Amino acid sequence: RIRILEADMFKQTENLAGESTGFVEKIETFNKNVASLLTVLSAQSKKIETAKLLAIGQKNRNKNAIEDRRRLQAELQTQILLKKQRLERIRQYNESPNENVHGAKANNRKIQDKWIVTFYTFVESENAGLQASRRLKEHHHFAMQKCKLEKLLTEMKTTEKKFGFNEK
C-alpha cells in the first residue's frame, strides 16, 4: 500500500519530525543539566551538613567553656572566702588582748628604756661596785626577757607568713 500525502501534509509531517528531534535533544540537554545540578546540590548538602556538625560541636564547646568558667569562678570565690576568713581570724588574734604576743613590742620598748635608764644610773652612781652587780643582774634579766620576746615575735611572723598575712 502506498499512500500519497498532499504536499502541505507532507511538509507539516517533516516539520513535526524535525521539531520532535529538536525537542528530544532539548530534553536530553535538560536531563544532563538536572544531573549536574543534582551533583552540585549533593556536594553542597555534604558541605552544609559538615558545617552544621562543626557548629553543633562549637556550641557544645562554648557551653562547656561557660560551665567551666562558672565552676572556676565558684572555686575562686570559695578560695577568696576562705582567705578572708583566715585573714579575719588573724586580725582577731592580733587585736585580742594577749599580753604574750601583742604586748611584745611595747614590752620590748619598755625593756630597752629600762636598760638605758639602768645603764645611765650605773654610770652616774657613786657606789659603782655594788650597783654594778645589781644592774648586771637586772640587765641579764632584761636581756633574757628580750630574747624571749624576740623569739615570740619570730614565731608570730612565721605564723603570719603561714597564713598569708603580711604586716606592712
LOMARKOL-680786 format. One line per field, with one value per residue: residue number from 0; chain; x, y, z of N, C-alpha, C, CB in turn; residue in one letter. Coordinates in Angstrom, 3 decimals, always signed. Each point is the difference from the previous one (the first is absolute). Glycine has a CB too. Layout:
<pts>
pos = c(NUM; ...)
unit = c(A; ...)
nx = c(X; ...)
ny = c(Y; ...)
nz = c(Z; ...)
cax = c(X; ...)
cay = c(Y; ...)
caz = c(Z; ...)
cx = c(X; ...)
cy = c(Y; ...)
cz = c(Z; ...)
cbx = c(X; ...)
cby = c(Y; ...)
cbz = c(Z; ...)
code = c(A; ...)
</pts>
This chain:
<pts>
pos = c(0; 1; 2; 3; 4; 5; 6; 7; 8; 9; 10; 11; 12; 13; 14; 15; 16; 17; 18; 19; 20; 21; 22; 23; 24; 25; 26; 27; 28; 29; 30; 31; 32; 33; 34; 35; 36; 37; 38; 39; 40; 41; 42; 43; 44; 45; 46; 47; 48; 49; 50; 51; 52; 53; 54; 55; 56; 57; 58; 59; 60; 61; 62; 63; 64; 65; 66; 67; 68; 69; 70; 71; 72; 73; 74; 75; 76; 77; 78; 79; 80; 81; 82; 83; 84; 85; 86; 87; 88; 89; 90; 91; 92; 93; 94; 95; 96; 97; 98; 99; 100; 101; 102; 103; 104; 105; 106; 107; 108; 109; 110; 111; 112; 113; 114; 115; 116; 117; 118; 119; 120; 121; 122; 123; 124; 125; 126; 127; 128; 129; 130; 131; 132; 133; 134; 135; 136; 137; 138; 139; 140; 141; 142; 143; 144; 145; 146; 147; 148; 149; 150; 151; 152; 153; 154; 155; 156; 157; 158; 159; 160; 161; 162; 163; 164; 165; 166; 167)
unit = c(A; A; A; A; A; A; A; A; A; A; A; A; A; A; A; A; A; A; A; A; A; A; A; A; A; A; A; A; A; A; A; A; A; A; A; A; A; A; A; A; A; A; A; A; A; A; A; A; A; A; A; A; A; A; A; A; A; A; A; A; A; A; A; A; A; A; A; A; A; A; A; A; A; A; A; A; A; A; A; A; A; A; A; A; A; A; A; A; A; A; A; A; A; A; A; A; A; A; A; A; A; A; A; A; A; A; A; A; A; A; A; A; A; A; A; A; A; A; A; A; A; A; A; A; A; A; A; A; A; A; A; A; A; A; A; A; A; A; A; A; A; A; A; A; A; A; A; A; A; A; A; A; A; A; A; A; A; A; A; A; A; A; A; A; A; A; A; A)
nx = c(+0.807; +1.588; -1.515; +0.645; +0.326; -1.498; +2.940; -1.424; +0.809; +3.040; +0.396; -1.250; +2.066; +2.569; -1.000; -0.305; +2.998; +1.198; -1.587; +1.082; +3.016; -0.453; -1.294; +2.524; +2.000; -1.695; +0.070; +3.222; +0.267; -1.857; +1.826; +2.617; -1.411; -0.852; +2.991; +1.194; -2.309; +0.766; +3.088; -0.683; -1.861; +2.210; +2.069; -2.108; -0.662; +3.147; +0.122; -2.504; +1.207; +2.666; -1.536; -1.731; +2.530; +1.274; -2.614; +0.073; +3.011; -0.588; -2.381; +1.897; +2.219; -2.124; -0.987; +2.917; +0.558; -2.494; +0.965; +2.911; -1.118; -1.703; +2.476; +1.822; -2.178; -0.132; +3.160; +0.090; -2.292; +1.613; +2.579; -1.580; -1.098; +2.865; +1.176; -2.353; +0.551; +3.065; -0.570; -1.872; +2.254; +2.060; -2.000; -0.501; +3.092; +0.495; -2.386; +0.926; +0.698; +2.517; +1.632; +1.117; -0.419; -0.253; +2.491; +2.245; +0.025; -0.334; +2.323; +2.060; -0.401; +0.433; +2.811; +1.048; -0.806; +1.568; +2.662; +0.080; -0.443; +2.385; +2.055; -0.562; +0.130; +2.912; +1.071; -1.090; +1.294; +1.611; +0.114; +1.681; -0.367; -3.012; -0.706; +1.730; -1.826; -2.697; +0.650; +0.688; -2.859; -1.416; +1.642; -0.978; -3.025; +0.167; +1.371; -2.447; -2.088; +1.575; -0.189; -3.110; -0.428; +1.677; -1.734; -2.662; +0.946; +0.598; -2.918; -1.248; +1.530; -0.944; -3.019; +0.305; +1.144; -2.405; -2.107; +1.760; +0.943; +2.520; -0.445; -0.214)
ny = c(-1.160; +1.992; +1.973; +1.978; +1.683; +1.943; +0.773; +0.403; -2.793; +0.316; +2.561; -1.314; -2.471; +1.859; +1.672; -2.651; -0.925; +2.795; -0.052; -2.921; +0.914; +2.489; -1.820; -1.898; +2.472; +1.072; -2.829; -0.097; +2.879; -0.835; -2.468; +1.820; +1.981; -2.300; -1.127; +2.819; +0.468; -2.709; +0.830; +2.670; -1.355; -2.095; +2.313; +1.589; -2.503; -0.334; +3.042; -0.270; -2.441; +1.560; +2.450; -1.856; -1.210; +2.879; +0.933; -2.470; +0.570; +2.977; -0.834; -1.848; +2.238; +2.027; -2.088; -0.458; +3.137; +0.345; -2.353; +1.206; +2.768; -1.371; -1.595; +2.556; +1.600; -2.275; +0.010; +3.078; -0.037; -2.216; +1.791; +2.518; -1.623; -0.941; +2.929; +1.085; -2.219; +0.706; +3.078; -0.609; -1.721; +2.372; +2.116; -1.733; -0.342; +3.102; +0.659; -2.218; +2.150; -2.314; +1.864; -2.097; +2.134; +2.857; +0.483; -0.853; +3.064; +0.715; -1.910; +1.240; +2.862; -1.010; -1.206; +2.696; +1.632; -1.935; +0.239; +3.147; -0.029; -2.030; +1.827; +2.519; -1.573; -0.930; +2.886; +1.167; -2.369; +2.012; -3.041; -0.318; -2.394; +0.067; +0.653; -2.427; -2.090; +1.534; +0.213; -3.089; -0.810; +1.957; -1.090; -2.933; +0.847; +1.421; -2.459; -1.891; +2.012; +0.126; -3.128; +0.007; +2.199; -1.465; -2.611; +1.611; +1.284; -2.840; -1.006; +2.537; -0.535; -3.036; +0.859; +2.022; -2.206; -1.940; +2.084; +1.119; +2.195; +1.729; +1.666; +2.160)
nz = c(+0.000; -1.919; +2.185; -2.337; +2.947; -1.703; -0.723; +2.821; +0.990; -0.746; +1.734; +2.586; -0.098; -0.015; +2.485; +1.711; -0.504; +1.029; +2.715; +0.788; -0.196; +1.954; +2.238; +0.179; +0.426; +2.455; +1.533; -0.116; +1.328; +2.417; +0.766; +0.200; +2.001; +1.988; +0.224; +0.881; +2.218; +1.457; +0.192; +1.506; +2.145; +0.928; +0.651; +1.759; +1.855; +0.745; +0.866; +1.881; +1.612; +0.697; +1.177; +1.941; +1.442; +0.520; +1.524; +1.993; +0.784; +0.756; +1.944; +1.712; +0.352; +1.166; +2.122; +1.120; +0.304; +1.936; +1.886; +0.281; +1.045; +2.264; +1.107; +0.272; +1.658; +2.213; +0.412; +0.490; +2.206; +1.668; +0.038; +1.076; +2.457; +0.917; -0.031; +1.877; +2.171; +0.150; +0.473; +2.476; +1.480; -0.249; +1.213; +2.553; +0.518; -0.009; +2.102; +2.435; +2.313; -1.383; +2.604; -2.184; -2.367; +0.982; +2.011; -2.567; -0.399; +3.028; +0.939; -2.043; +1.224; +3.013; -0.702; -1.196; +2.586; +1.941; -1.637; +0.208; +3.093; +0.428; -1.448; +1.692; +2.770; -0.688; -0.474; +2.768; +2.009; +1.959; -0.595; -3.292; +2.055; +0.316; -2.911; -1.235; +1.337; -0.629; -3.054; -0.410; +1.107; -2.000; -2.423; +0.479; +0.007; -2.791; -1.466; +0.737; -1.178; -2.747; -0.473; +0.382; -2.202; -2.248; +0.332; -0.474; -2.740; -1.241; +0.558; -1.444; -2.722; -0.130; +0.140; -2.408; -1.937; +0.642; -1.097; -2.838; +2.685; -1.851; +2.905; -2.651)
cax = c(-0.807; +0.684; -0.930; +0.576; -0.496; +0.018; +1.261; -0.104; +0.069; +1.336; +0.852; -0.335; +0.530; +1.444; +0.225; -0.280; +1.108; +1.137; -0.291; +0.091; +1.426; +0.494; -0.554; +0.720; +1.338; -0.155; -0.290; +1.272; +0.806; -0.621; +0.346; +1.407; +0.061; -0.590; +0.953; +1.117; -0.551; -0.120; +1.357; +0.415; -0.806; +0.445; +1.268; -0.322; -0.670; +1.059; +0.709; -0.904; -0.088; +1.278; -0.007; -0.989; +0.621; +1.029; -0.687; -0.500; +1.175; +0.429; -1.009; +0.247; +1.235; -0.310; -0.818; +0.920; +0.890; -0.787; -0.115; +1.333; +0.232; -0.833; +0.592; +1.238; -0.383; -0.466; +1.181; +0.759; -0.752; +0.180; +1.350; -0.001; -0.716; +0.877; +1.095; -0.564; -0.222; +1.314; +0.469; -0.790; +0.497; +1.299; -0.265; -0.547; +1.091; +0.903; -0.693; -0.394; +0.900; +0.906; +1.228; +1.198; +0.282; -0.272; +0.727; +1.426; +0.709; -0.003; +0.896; +1.362; +0.384; +0.156; +1.248; +1.108; +0.024; +0.506; +1.422; +0.705; -0.051; +0.871; +1.390; +0.366; +0.012; +1.235; +1.128; -0.071; -0.047; +1.209; +0.513; -0.017; +0.166; -1.250; -1.038; +0.364; -0.465; -1.453; -0.427; +0.305; -1.043; -1.204; +0.265; -0.102; -1.428; -0.636; +0.490; -0.714; -1.369; +0.089; +0.173; -1.288; -0.918; +0.430; -0.393; -1.442; -0.257; +0.365; -1.071; -1.188; +0.220; -0.092; -1.429; -0.599; +0.397; -0.680; -1.379; -0.043; -0.294; +1.255; -0.203; +0.707)
cay = c(+1.160; +1.265; +1.101; +1.255; +1.090; +1.300; +0.700; +0.720; -0.976; -0.534; +1.024; +0.070; -1.207; +0.194; +1.008; -0.641; -0.911; +0.853; +0.573; -1.095; -0.247; +1.132; -0.132; -1.087; +0.515; +0.931; -0.810; -0.615; +1.074; +0.304; -1.099; +0.179; +1.142; -0.417; -0.909; +0.794; +0.766; -0.914; -0.250; +1.205; +0.093; -1.053; +0.467; +1.111; -0.522; -0.597; +1.120; +0.592; -0.947; +0.101; +1.280; -0.127; -0.791; +0.850; +1.008; -0.680; -0.248; +1.281; +0.371; -0.830; +0.475; +1.266; -0.322; -0.568; +1.072; +0.827; -0.780; -0.016; +1.325; +0.112; -0.871; +0.650; +1.188; -0.471; -0.422; +1.187; +0.698; -0.789; +0.282; +1.368; -0.045; -0.637; +0.930; +1.073; -0.542; -0.154; +1.350; +0.485; -0.683; +0.584; +1.341; -0.152; -0.460; +1.126; +1.047; -0.509; +0.481; -1.058; +0.705; -0.702; +0.277; +1.359; +0.976; -0.277; +1.183; +1.003; -0.492; +0.095; +1.416; +0.287; -0.634; +0.810; +1.242; -0.326; -0.305; +1.279; +0.698; -0.752; +0.275; +1.355; +0.016; -0.654; +0.889; +1.167; -0.443; +0.191; -1.289; -0.736; -1.434; -0.624; +0.216; -0.723; -1.378; +0.026; +0.385; -1.106; -1.005; +0.514; -0.016; -1.392; -0.322; +0.689; -0.610; -1.269; +0.334; +0.486; -1.185; -0.702; +0.786; -0.117; -1.342; +0.049; +0.783; -0.840; -0.991; +0.706; +0.305; -1.268; -0.316; +0.924; -0.441; -1.264; +0.274; +0.960; +1.340; +0.731; +1.303; +1.056)
caz = c(+0.000; -0.136; +0.127; -0.431; +0.817; -0.653; +0.203; +1.275; +1.076; +0.013; +0.593; +1.417; +0.594; +0.089; +1.053; +1.276; +0.266; +0.369; +1.311; +0.966; +0.192; +0.789; +1.348; +0.658; +0.318; +1.126; +1.179; +0.398; +0.585; +1.289; +0.908; +0.372; +0.923; +1.278; +0.632; +0.535; +1.121; +1.126; +0.488; +0.719; +1.211; +0.920; +0.575; +0.893; +1.205; +0.838; +0.629; +0.994; +1.118; +0.720; +0.714; +1.060; +1.067; +0.623; +0.815; +1.203; +0.837; +0.579; +0.994; +1.182; +0.637; +0.669; +1.172; +0.993; +0.459; +0.925; +1.239; +0.615; +0.581; +1.205; +1.002; +0.432; +0.770; +1.307; +0.750; +0.391; +1.049; +1.218; +0.491; +0.528; +1.273; +0.981; +0.318; +0.820; +1.334; +0.619; +0.310; +1.139; +1.193; +0.346; +0.535; +1.347; +0.845; +0.220; +0.753; +1.313; +1.057; +0.408; +0.384; -0.455; -1.409; -0.454; +0.790; -0.183; -0.475; +1.072; +1.048; -0.510; +0.099; +1.435; +0.445; -0.516; +0.773; +1.335; -0.105; -0.181; +1.295; +0.892; -0.368; +0.413; +1.464; +0.389; -0.276; +0.875; +1.394; +0.810; +0.415; -1.257; +0.222; +0.441; -1.011; -1.221; +0.067; -0.029; -1.350; -0.914; +0.193; -0.670; -1.438; -0.415; +0.037; -1.127; -1.237; -0.140; -0.417; -1.375; -0.836; -0.039; -0.823; -1.391; -0.428; -0.151; -1.215; -1.141; -0.150; -0.485; -1.425; -0.710; -0.069; -0.963; -1.338; -0.254; -0.357; -1.101; +0.490; +0.171; +0.617; -0.745)
cx = c(+0.869; -1.042; +0.727; -0.683; +0.057; +1.277; -0.027; +0.150; +1.401; +0.965; -0.253; +0.574; +1.510; +0.346; -0.219; +1.133; +1.235; -0.180; +0.113; +1.462; +0.616; -0.480; +0.745; +1.403; -0.060; -0.265; +1.295; +0.919; -0.534; +0.363; +1.467; +0.159; -0.549; +0.976; +1.177; -0.466; -0.132; +1.373; +0.490; -0.762; +0.406; +1.314; -0.255; -0.675; +1.013; +0.773; -0.846; -0.100; +1.274; +0.053; -0.975; +0.578; +1.095; -0.641; -0.538; +1.152; +0.491; -0.977; +0.208; +1.268; -0.247; -0.802; +0.881; +0.937; -0.727; -0.150; +1.336; +0.306; -0.811; +0.582; +1.280; -0.304; -0.469; +1.187; +0.794; -0.725; +0.116; +1.377; +0.083; -0.676; +0.873; +1.142; -0.506; -0.240; +1.321; +0.555; -0.743; +0.455; +1.331; -0.184; -0.546; +1.081; +0.940; -0.638; -0.412; +1.022; +0.872; +1.353; +1.245; +0.371; -0.092; +0.697; +1.508; +0.759; +0.077; +0.942; +1.459; +0.507; +0.214; +1.310; +1.198; +0.128; +0.570; +1.491; +0.823; +0.030; +0.942; +1.464; +0.437; +0.031; +1.298; +1.205; +0.014; +0.094; +1.339; +0.624; -0.082; +0.049; -1.295; -1.090; +0.309; -0.521; -1.524; -0.502; +0.294; -1.027; -1.293; +0.165; -0.136; -1.467; -0.730; +0.435; -0.703; -1.439; -0.013; +0.148; -1.313; -0.987; +0.377; -0.374; -1.504; -0.384; +0.329; -1.066; -1.261; +0.137; -0.087; -1.456; -0.695; +0.355; -0.729; -1.433; -0.110; -0.326; +1.323; -0.299; +0.812; -0.131)
cy = c(+1.249; +1.088; +1.268; +1.089; +1.266; +0.698; +0.755; -0.947; -0.552; +0.984; +0.103; -1.208; +0.118; +1.029; -0.609; -0.945; +0.807; +0.608; -1.066; -0.309; +1.115; -0.078; -1.082; +0.469; +0.954; -0.760; -0.657; +1.030; +0.362; -1.070; +0.097; +1.147; -0.371; -0.922; +0.789; +0.856; -0.875; -0.324; +1.185; +0.125; -1.054; +0.414; +1.141; -0.496; -0.669; +1.099; +0.629; -0.898; +0.038; +1.287; -0.044; -0.786; +0.802; +1.047; -0.618; -0.286; +1.269; +0.456; -0.792; +0.429; +1.302; -0.239; -0.567; +1.075; +0.893; -0.728; -0.048; +1.337; +0.180; -0.834; +0.634; +1.228; -0.410; -0.448; +1.196; +0.776; -0.743; +0.260; +1.398; +0.034; -0.624; +0.918; +1.146; -0.472; -0.153; +1.361; +0.560; -0.669; +0.587; +1.391; -0.077; -0.444; +1.149; +1.098; -0.465; +0.446; -1.122; +0.637; -0.682; +0.358; +1.479; +1.072; -0.122; +1.236; +1.065; -0.425; +0.095; +1.437; +0.391; -0.578; +0.810; +1.306; -0.247; -0.269; +1.273; +0.772; -0.676; +0.299; +1.387; +0.134; -0.608; +0.929; +1.173; -0.372; +0.242; -1.332; -0.940; -1.499; -0.690; +0.122; -0.770; -1.414; -0.070; +0.304; -1.115; -1.108; +0.439; -0.037; -1.418; -0.434; +0.633; -0.597; -1.328; +0.231; +0.458; -1.174; -0.768; +0.736; -0.064; -1.358; -0.050; +0.782; -0.804; -1.050; +0.650; +0.324; -1.262; -0.408; +0.898; -0.392; -1.273; +0.239; +1.070; +1.408; +0.695; +1.373; +1.036; +1.310)
cz = c(+0.000; +0.068; -0.406; +0.797; -0.803; +0.387; +1.321; +1.178; +0.126; +0.669; +1.503; +0.736; +0.148; +1.066; +1.388; +0.391; +0.437; +1.395; +1.093; +0.308; +0.849; +1.440; +0.786; +0.388; +1.207; +1.297; +0.496; +0.653; +1.398; +1.030; +0.452; +0.997; +1.386; +0.740; +0.596; +1.194; +1.241; +0.598; +0.834; +1.311; +1.035; +0.675; +0.988; +1.277; +0.925; +0.724; +1.108; +1.226; +0.840; +0.818; +1.174; +1.184; +0.715; +0.910; +1.289; +0.954; +0.684; +1.091; +1.291; +0.728; +0.736; +1.271; +1.108; +0.555; +1.002; +1.339; +0.738; +0.661; +1.276; +1.139; +0.558; +0.851; +1.394; +0.861; +0.502; +1.094; +1.328; +0.602; +0.599; +1.362; +1.090; +0.400; +0.871; +1.422; +0.754; +0.405; +1.207; +1.292; +0.444; +0.581; +1.423; +0.971; +0.325; +0.842; +1.397; +1.041; +0.551; +0.264; -0.541; -1.432; -0.315; +0.822; -0.198; -0.443; +1.094; +1.120; -0.425; +0.117; +1.482; +0.527; -0.475; +0.796; +1.402; -0.039; -0.148; +1.318; +0.983; -0.293; +0.460; +1.530; +0.522; -0.175; +0.973; +1.477; +0.706; +0.350; -1.193; +0.219; +0.370; -1.058; -1.278; +0.033; -0.065; -1.422; -1.011; +0.136; -0.689; -1.519; -0.546; -0.053; -1.194; -1.332; -0.250; -0.454; -1.456; -0.962; -0.141; -0.901; -1.477; -0.578; -0.278; -1.254; -1.253; -0.254; -0.555; -1.498; -0.836; -0.167; -1.016; -1.424; -0.381; -0.452; -1.075; +0.442; +0.269; +0.527; -0.746; +0.682)
cbx = c(-1.797; +1.858; -1.295; +0.523; +0.743; -2.515; +0.308; -1.489; -2.394; -0.511; +0.013; -2.103; -1.880; +0.220; -0.725; -2.462; -0.916; +0.363; -1.519; -2.177; +0.108; +0.034; -2.251; -1.328; +0.667; -0.880; -2.379; -0.222; +0.529; -1.899; -1.723; +0.697; -0.241; -2.345; -0.667; +1.069; -1.236; -2.077; +0.473; +0.542; -1.883; -1.135; +1.226; -0.228; -2.130; +0.198; +1.213; -1.303; -1.524; +1.136; +0.604; -1.850; -0.505; +1.501; -0.612; -1.881; +0.629; +1.089; -1.632; -1.166; +1.362; +0.028; -2.000; -0.116; +1.237; -1.254; -1.822; +0.771; +0.458; -2.030; -0.982; +1.159; -0.644; -2.199; +0.093; +0.967; -1.601; -1.557; +0.941; -0.035; -2.185; -0.589; +1.141; -1.067; -2.043; +0.418; +0.563; -1.959; -1.183; +1.104; -0.445; -2.241; -0.176; +1.085; -0.815; -1.148; -1.677; -1.256; -1.150; -0.571; -0.861; -2.163; -1.854; -0.563; -0.765; -2.374; -1.801; -0.441; -1.313; -2.502; -1.102; -0.337; -1.991; -2.227; -0.565; -0.709; -2.391; -1.733; -0.256; -1.016; -2.517; -1.011; -0.072; -1.380; -1.711; -0.943; -0.706; +1.107; +2.310; +0.615; -0.451; +2.030; +2.029; -0.035; +0.408; +2.433; +1.044; -0.469; +1.543; +2.265; +0.104; -0.105; +2.229; +1.457; -0.586; +1.036; +2.397; +0.403; -0.395; +1.881; +1.890; -0.261; +0.489; +2.423; +0.957; -0.361; +1.456; +2.236; +0.035; +0.100; +2.245; +1.453; -0.664; -0.673; -2.216; +1.087; -0.427; -0.386)
cby = c(-1.266; -1.014; -1.162; -0.868; -1.126; +0.153; +0.208; +1.685; -0.578; -1.306; +1.257; +1.284; -1.344; -0.596; +1.827; +0.187; -1.669; +0.510; +1.697; -0.951; -1.221; +1.398; +0.753; -1.715; -0.225; +1.756; -0.421; -1.664; +0.890; +1.176; -1.459; -0.881; +1.564; +0.202; -1.835; +0.054; +1.471; -0.963; -1.448; +1.128; +0.904; -1.765; -0.678; +1.508; -0.338; -1.962; +0.433; +1.133; -1.470; -1.340; +1.195; +0.099; -2.107; -0.354; +1.264; -1.032; -1.868; +0.628; +0.551; -1.900; -1.115; +1.171; -0.439; -2.223; -0.052; +1.057; -1.383; -1.665; +0.922; +0.387; -2.026; -0.833; +1.207; -0.716; -2.085; +0.129; +0.887; -1.761; -1.547; +0.932; -0.167; -2.226; -0.588; +0.984; -1.197; -2.074; +0.368; +0.410; -2.089; -1.335; +0.832; -0.560; -2.288; -0.527; +0.928; -1.997; +1.753; -1.765; +0.784; -1.851; -2.248; -0.825; -0.036; -2.349; -0.496; +0.634; -1.538; -1.917; +0.521; +0.005; -2.266; -0.999; +0.850; -0.941; -2.207; +0.082; +0.697; -1.799; -1.514; +0.882; -0.158; -2.201; -0.660; +1.127; -1.732; +2.113; +0.379; +1.924; +0.453; +0.508; +2.264; +1.404; -0.599; +0.742; +2.420; +0.556; -0.683; +1.478; +1.976; -0.474; -0.149; +2.090; +1.121; -1.006; +0.642; +2.154; -0.143; -0.879; +1.516; +1.577; -0.997; -0.157; +2.104; +0.378; -1.327; +0.978; +1.937; -0.684; -0.744; +1.825; +1.053; -1.120; -0.651; -1.844; -0.734; -1.286; -1.061; -1.194)
cbz = c(+1.174; -1.386; +1.852; -2.339; +2.104; -0.007; -2.485; -1.085; -0.357; -2.090; -2.182; -0.543; -0.989; -2.419; -1.589; -0.455; -1.698; -2.432; -1.083; -0.843; -2.214; -2.064; -0.851; -1.308; -2.441; -1.570; -0.817; -1.873; -2.325; -1.177; -1.138; -2.248; -1.963; -0.968; -1.623; -2.308; -1.614; -1.036; -2.016; -2.177; -1.380; -1.430; -2.108; -1.990; -1.310; -1.586; -2.162; -1.833; -1.359; -1.807; -2.130; -1.719; -1.291; -1.995; -2.087; -1.328; -1.519; -2.196; -1.846; -1.126; -1.777; -2.212; -1.477; -1.177; -2.201; -1.943; -1.043; -1.710; -2.286; -1.436; -1.158; -2.067; -2.127; -1.031; -1.365; -2.308; -1.729; -0.896; -1.729; -2.336; -1.240; -0.952; -2.166; -2.030; -0.841; -1.363; -2.420; -1.522; -0.708; -1.813; -2.328; -0.968; -1.003; -2.168; -2.164; -1.059; +0.584; -1.347; +2.050; +1.546; -0.572; -0.803; +1.664; -0.573; -2.344; -0.567; +0.780; -1.584; -2.137; +0.275; -0.046; -2.301; -1.305; +0.616; -1.031; -2.428; -0.416; +0.164; -1.969; -2.127; +0.042; -0.637; -2.419; -1.731; -0.633; +0.929; +2.416; -1.086; +0.705; +2.366; +0.969; -0.226; +1.342; +2.423; +0.580; +0.129; +2.195; +1.983; +0.245; +1.010; +2.525; +1.366; +0.311; +1.780; +2.369; +0.805; +0.727; +2.322; +1.947; +0.467; +1.351; +2.492; +1.271; +0.489; +1.904; +2.313; +0.626; +0.908; +2.402; +1.701; +0.309; +1.702; +2.296; -1.454; +1.017; -1.847; +2.238; -2.095)
code = c(R; I; R; I; L; E; A; D; M; F; K; Q; T; E; N; L; A; G; E; S; T; G; F; V; E; K; I; E; T; F; N; K; N; V; A; S; L; L; T; V; L; S; A; Q; S; K; K; I; E; T; A; K; L; L; A; I; G; Q; K; N; R; N; K; N; A; I; E; D; R; R; R; L; Q; A; E; L; Q; T; Q; I; L; L; K; K; Q; R; L; E; R; I; R; Q; Y; N; E; S; P; N; E; N; V; H; G; A; K; A; N; N; R; K; I; Q; D; K; W; I; V; T; F; Y; T; F; V; E; S; E; N; A; G; L; Q; A; S; R; R; L; K; E; H; H; H; F; A; M; Q; K; C; K; L; E; K; L; L; T; E; M; K; T; T; E; K; K; F; G; F; N; E; K)
</pts>
